[in-house]
Amino acid sequence: MPVMRFAMALVLLLLAPLALADARARPEGASGFAAKPAVRSEAAMVVTANPHATRIAAHVLRDGGTAADAAIAAAFALNVVEPQSSGIGGGGFLLHYDAASSHVIAWDGRESAPAAVDENLFRPEGQSMAFFDAVVGGRSVGVPGLARMLEAVHGEHGRLSWARLLQPAIDLAEGGFDVSPRLHALLARDRFLADDAAARALYYDAAGRPLGVGTRVRNAALARVFRAIARDGADVLHHGPIAHDIVAAVRAAPNPGLLSESDLATYRPVRREALCAPYRVMRVCGMPPPSAGGGAVLALLGVLERFDLAALDADSAFVAHLFAEAGRLAFADRDAWYGDPQAMPLSAAALIDPGYLARRAALISLSDTMGRARPGRPDTTKLPRAAVSPERAATSHVSIVDAESNAVSLTASIENAFGSRRMVHGFLLNNQLTDFSFEPRQADGTPHPNRVAPGRRPRSSMAPTLVFDGAGRLFAVSGAPGGSRIINYVAASIVAVVDWALAPDVTLARAHAGSRNGPTEVEDTPAGRRLARRLEAAFGHEVTLADMTSGLALIVRDGDGWVGAADPRREGVAEAVSP
């Protein structure tokens, strides 16, 4: 590296600190940026992606429900008010912490591939399909798993009745909600949803225009489905008339899919061991495969642990450089090694091994970017694989701590905004199968672990996360929507609260910067643009300015209480629940 650049790096290390994201910036036209002060509670805390869901979850806690109960009620409510992001037509991942036993359980409600698929699902003519050619219609629809996962969680961790938890979402669907600016903008932006007759009737006016902000939406069909689930359980989505209609919609759609009633009937959520690793004096726990989110967050943190971030200016370009370089290494491994756990040639444990991550961290230059990182090889007998998986950013997140310090971090999704654009009985079906690699094999025929196969679950970046302090007490609950950017969002939130002890609202208002092993992505705000110039000049980064609408939901211990904050870029809300 030229001497001048090295000198500039040293000079700029602590100069011109990065300010909080400017309140005038609009990271997403549908949401904008609105300052959201943190809230404090001595007892319990709820942060969800929507005010309706937060209110409902808080009422569940006040009625004596557990964190699991509150998360279940919130998830069904989000299906009503955030139809583009999550719901019973999709899946999710949930981490549950039981304070009495100090045990963390990872619940996998990820969608699975139908039995009739093969690895060329998205290569019907020998070439990979364009993303939306694959998404829209039935081909992309996986077996939905959210409702059965939530039912299983309730069976182990719930206290209030199942019907009680669904009633608020039933009332919301029947009584209606007002279209938010974010939902309106997403409806206006979408090119495909109005082609589905049921969705068009629900979300567009007679002239085909998206419903305006403040327009009341009542979803009677969804309320009827929720009533059936409240009465008979999640099985109503997997057997009988509703299951039949789901399959019919998938098979009759343009670009038809291969889902069968047998696929729905045989789906089961999976109870897995959480993936945990140390960071500083903390212990961080995330989702294991098929999510790569937990492993990639832990890898990124494990690489950063080799640097004394607490001694550095949190807002310096040097810190952003280190974070971006660690992200390149973590994403290189994510892309090469992760998929359905049955297809992975390496364990997630091998990819977060401290000795391996120390070797990866040694690749980071303090004065220049590495550009694009290559995957590592924890096992030299295994060769990494390239993948093409265009994961998109439509997801929802819930963070909850109850009065007994039980906690839930839940991330749910239907993948792309409005999923496959197929609506059945008032809910949208997912397009999660497009999270599989469109290229299942290398040129030499070597298979990728994230290739499509019957019953497999596609790789995800969803990263619900729990953090524990040195005494083993729950310290933080984090998670976010945002596609593959989730990994950087969540890792950055942990670094901020652990290394610099920043308040949750301060943490969430900071401008984003990171890399997914491509250009360094910096949030397009005044503060972000200043940072971008410094990264280019001092460290040689190729920088892309982008809207980065993270939607983080963060809860952090404060003495014997909790402080919660919702991301200022979306419509989420934190609410304190008093004893």
N, C-alpha and C positions, 0 to 999 in steps of 0.2 A: 504494500500500500504506500502511496506517496507520503513523504514526510509531512507535507502541508496538511493532508487530510488527518494524519495522526495528531498533529498539533491542534487542529480545529476540534477534533473529538475531545481532547483534554480541556480546551478552553470552554467548549459548549456543554461540558458534562453537567455543570450545575447552573448554567445560565438560562435565562428566560424560561422559568418553570411553566409547565402546562397548566393553564387555568381550568376551572370547571367549565363543562360544556355551556356555551352561551345560551341563556334562556330564550333568545330570539331565534336560535337555530331550529330548523324543522327537519329532524332526522327521518321522519316519515310523514308524507303529506297527510296521511289518514289520521295521525295522532298528534303531531307537533311535539313540543317540549314544554312541560309545565312543572315548575318546581314543586316537589312533594316532600315536605318535612317529615322526618322520622317520627314515629309514635312510640311511647314507652308503656310497658305494662309490668306489674309485679306478678302477674299470674299466667296469662296466655296471650298468644299473638297469631293473627291470620294475615297473610298476604296472598292475594290472588290477582289474576289478570283482568278482573272486571268488578266494579262496585257491587253489582247484584250478587255475584258469587262470594265476595268477601262478607257481605252482610249476612248471607245465608249461613256460611260457615261459622261466623261469630255467634249467631243465634244457637246453632247446634252445640257449641261449647258452653254457652250459658245454660243450656238445658241439661248439662251433665254429660254431653257426648265426649268421646275421645278425639284425639287428633285424626285418627282414621275415619271416624264418623264424619267429622267436619270436612275432610278432604273428599269423601265420597259425595256428600251433599253439594260441595262446590263443583265437582267434576260434572255432575248432571246439570247443574245450573249453567255452567260454561257452554254445554252443548246447545242450550237455548240462545244465549246472548252472543256467543262467539262461534257461530256455525262454521265459519271458514277455517277454524283452527283445530278443533278437537270434537270428540263426541263418541257415541256408541257405535258409529260406523267406522271407528278407528281403533287405536290401541294406545298403550302407554307403559311407562316404567315408574315404579313407586319404591322409595326407600322408607322403611318404617323402623323407628327406634323405640324400643320398649324400655322405659326408664327402670322398671323394677328388676329386670334381668340384665340390663345393659347390653341387650342383643340387638343387632341391626339385621334386618331381613330385606332382601331385594326381591321385589315382585315383578315378574316379566309378563306383561300383557301385550307384547308385541304381536303384530299381525303375522300370519304364516302363509306360505305359498300353497295354492291348491295342489292336490295330488296329481292332477293331469298336466302340470307344466313341465317343460324341460328347460335346459340352460339357454336355449335360443329364443326364449319368450319375447325378447325385445330385438331379435334379429330375424324377423320372419322371412326376409329375402337375402339373408347372408350379410347384411350390413345393419349397424345399430340404428334404431329409429331416432328421429328428433324427439326432444324431451316431451313436448306437448302432444305429438303424435302418439306417444306411448301412454301419456297420462289420461287424456280425455276418453271416456268410455269405460268398458268393462275390463280390458286387458290388465290394467294396473291395480285392480282391487284384490287385496289380500283378505284373509279370514279375520274379521274384526275380533279384538280381544279385550277391549277396555271394560265392558260390563262384567264379563266373567272374572276378570282380575279384581275389580272392585268388590264383587260379591265374595271372592275368596278372602280378601283383606278383611272385610266385615266379619266373616266367620271366625277369624282369629283375633282381631283387634277391636271389633266394634262393641258398643254398649247399648246404644239406642236401637230401636227396631229398624229394619231395612225399609219398611214402608214410611216411617217417619223421615228418613233421610231423603227419600225421593219426593215427598210431598211439596217441598218448596219449589222444586224444578217443575212439577206438575202445575202448580199455581202460576208460576212465571210464564210457562208456555200457554196456558189458558187465558190468563189475564193480560198477557202481552208485555212487551218492553219497547222502549223508544229506540229507534235506529240511532246509533252513535256516529259521530263524524268519521271514526275509523272504519266502521262497517260500511257506511255509505261510500267512502272513497274506494274501498276494496271491491265493492259491487260495481262501481262505475268503471273501475280499471279492468275488470275481468272480461275476457273475450268469449268465454265458453259457457258460463253458468246459465245464462238465459236460454240456451238451447234445450235445457231440460225443462219440460213442461211444469213439473211440480215446483221446481225451484223458481221458475219464472212467475208462477202464480203467487208465490209467497213473498218474494223479495223485489218484484218489479211492478210498476203500474200498468194500466191497460195499454199504454203507448209503448211499453217496453223499456221505460226509463227506470233506473234504480230508485228505490224508495228514498225519499229525502230525509235529512237529519230530523229527528224528532217524530217521524212517522211511527205509529203503533203497529207492532208485528205480533200477531197471535198465531200460534202454531198448534192447532187442535190435533192434528195427526200425531205430532210428537208427544203431546200430552197423553193421548190414548196409549201409545207405546209405553210411556213411563208408568202409566197406571197398571198395565199388564206386567211390567217388570217388578213393580212394587208388590203386586199380588202373587205372582208365580215365579219370580226370580229371573235371572239373566237367560235362563233356558229358552225364553220366548223368542230370543234372537237366533237361537241355534236349532230349534225344532219347530215345526208347525207352520202356520200361514205366513208369519212375518219372515221366517227363514226362507220359505218358498219364494216370497216376493223379492227378497234380496238377490237370490240366485237368478230369478227371472230377469231382474233389472240388469244384472251383470252380463247375462248371456244374450239379451236382446238389444243391448246398447250398441251404438256405433263402436267399431273397434272392440268386438265382444271378448269377454274373458272366459276363464275355464273353471270358475268357482262352482262347487256342487253342494247340495244339501248335506252330503256326507262330510265334506270339509268343515262345514259349520258345526255339525253334530259332534265331531271328534276333537274339536279345538279345546285345549286346556291351558290356563295360565301356568307359569312355572315359578315355583318358590326357589330362589337361588341364594347362595352366599354372597354377601356384599364384597366388593373389591376395595380393600383398604390399604393404606400406606402412610408412613410418617411424613409430615412436613414441618420442619422446625421442631417445636415441642408438641405440635398437634398431631392428631391422627385424622386423616381425611378418608371418608368412605363414599364410594360411588357405585354405579351400576356395572356389573360384569357383562361380557358379551351375551346376546348379540349387540348390545350397545357398545360402541367404541368410545362413548362419551366419558364414562368413568375412567377407563384406562388411559385415554389421551390427557384428561385433566391431571391425573396422577403422574403421568410421564412428564408433562410440562412443568409441574411443580417440583418433581424430583430433579429435573435439570436445573431449575432456578435455585434449588437449595444450595448449590455449590457457590452461590454469590451472596454476599452480605447485603441484601436489599435494604434492610433496616437502616444501614449506615448511609444510604444514598437518598437523594432528593426524589421523592415519589413521582414528581412531575417532570423529571429531566429526560432529555432525549436518550441518554445512556440507558436508563431503566427501560424505556420503550424499545430500544435496540435489543437488550437482553431478552425481553419478553417475546419479541418477534422471532428472534433466533431460536429460542426454546420451542416456540410454536412450530417452526419449520421442522424441527426434529420430531416432535410429537406427531404432527400430521403425516410426515413421511412414513412413520411406522403404522399409523392408523390406516392409511390408504393401502399399504402392502399386506398387512397381516390380519386385520380384523374381519369378522363375518359371523355367521352362525357358529356357536362354539363347537358343534360337531364337525365343522369343515375347516377349522383353524389348524394350521400345522404347528403353531406355537401357542402356549398358554398365555393369557393376559399377565399372569404372574411373572413370566420371563421378560415381558416387555416393560415391566415397572421395577425390575430387580435393581436395587441400589447400585451394585457394581456395574451393571450394564449402563444405567443412566449416568453414572460418573464418567464412563468412557464417552458417552454421547455429549455430555456437557463440555468435555475437553475439546470438542470440535468448534466451539464458539470463540470467535475472535473478539477481543475487547475493542477493536478499532475498525472493523470492516464486516460487512454482511457476507454470509456464505452464499447468498443468492437462493439456490434451490438445494435442499438437503436430500441426501439419498437415504433410503431405509436402512436401519441397522440390522445386524444379524446376531441376535442373542445365541442362536444355534447355527454354527457355521456349516452344518450339513443341510440347512434349509435355505432356499433362494427366495427372495422377496418377489412379489407379483405386482404388476401394475393393474389398476382398476379404473373403470369409468362409471361413476355413480353420482349423478347430478342431484344431490340432496337439496331440497328447497326449504324455505324458512316460514312455515306456517304451523305453529305449535302453541300450547298454552301451559302455564306452570302455576303450581300451588305450593306454598310453604306454610306449615302450621306447627305450632308448639302448644300443647294443652297445659292445664294447671298442674298436671302430674309430671311434666317435662317429657312426656311422650312426644314424638315428632314424626311428621310426614313431609317428604319432599316428593312431589308428583309432577311428572312431565307427561302430557298427553298430546296426541297429534293425529291428524288425518293426512299429513305430509304437505303437499302443496296447498295454497289457499283454495278452499272449497273442494279439496280432494280430487276425485275423479269426475266431478261435476255430474254425478248421478245421485238423485235423491229418492229415498224409499221411506214411506211413512213419516215424512217430516225430518229425516236426518240424512246427512250426506255420507256417502261411502268414500273410503280412503283410496289413495293411489300409492300406498306404501311399497308395492312391489317395484316401483321405479327406484327404490333405494338399493336394490341389488345392482351389481355391476352389469352394465349393458354389454361389456366385453367379458365373457365368462372365462376365456383362456388367453394365454400368451400366444405369440406367433408359433412357438415350438410345441403348443398343445398343453402346456402346464396350466392346470386349473387355478382360478382365483378363489380364496376362501369365501368371498361374497358373491359367488355365482348363484343363479336361480336353481333351485331343485325342489322337488315335492316336500312339503312340510317344513321347509327351512324358514327361518326368520331373518329378514334383511338387516344388514348393519345399520346402526343409528348413531347419531351424535348426541342424543338426549342425555343430559347429565345431571339428574337430581343428585344432590350432594349434602352430606352431613359432616360436620367438623367437631372433633372432641378435643378438649384441652388436656394438659399433662396429667391432670387428676382423673381423667376419664369422663368428665362431665360434658354434656352436650354444650358446644360453644356457638355453633352457627348452622343455619339451614339455608341453602342456596339452590338456585336453579333458574333456567331461562328458556324461552323459545328462541328461535333464530337459526334453524338449520345447522350446518356444520360450524357456524360461528359460535354456537352455544359453548363449545369447548373453551374458546378464548374468553368469552364473557364470564363464565363461571370461574375459571382459573384466576382471572384478574380480580374478581370480587374476593376470593380467598386471600390472594396476596395483599390486597388493600387492608383487610381487617386483621390479618395476622402480622404482617411485617410492619405496617405503619399505624395500626390501631385506628384507622379512619372510621368515622361514624358511618352507619349504613347508608344514609341519604347522601352523604358526601361521596361515598364509594360509587353509588349508582349514577351520580351526576357527572362523573369524570368522563372526558372524551375517550372513546375507545381507540385502541391501536393494537394490531397484532398481525400475524401471518398464518395462512393455511397452507404454507409451503408454496406460495406463489408470491406476487407482489406484497409488500407490507401494506395492509389496509388501515387507513386512518379515517376516523369519523369526520365527515365534512361539516365542520363547525369552524368558527374563527380560531378557537384554540387548536383544533385539529390541523388546520392549515399551517399554523405556525410550527407545530410539531413536525409536520411533513417536510417542511423546508429544512429543518434542522437534521432530520434523519437522512435526507438526501445529501446535504452538504457535509455532515460529519462522518457518516458511516456508509455512504454509498448505496442506500436503500432505493430500490424502485418502488415508488409509493403510488397507491391508488386511493383517491378520496371517495368515500362511499357513505350512503345512508346506512346507519347501523342501529336498527330499532330493536334493542336487546330485550326489553321486557323482564329484566331480572326481578326476582322476589327474594328479599334477603332479611333474615332474622339473626340477630347477634345477642349473645348473653351480655347483660350489663349488671354486674353484681349478682343479686338474687333475682333480677327481673330480666326483661327482654326488650330490645329495641328492634322495630321492624320498619322496613321501607319498601316502597314500590318504585319501579323504574319510572323516571319522569318522561320517558319517550312514549309510553303507552297509557292506557286508561286504567291500569291496575291501581289497587288501593290497599293500604295496610290498615288494620283495625286492632286496637288493644281490647282485650277481654278482661274485665275486672274480676276479682275473686267473688 
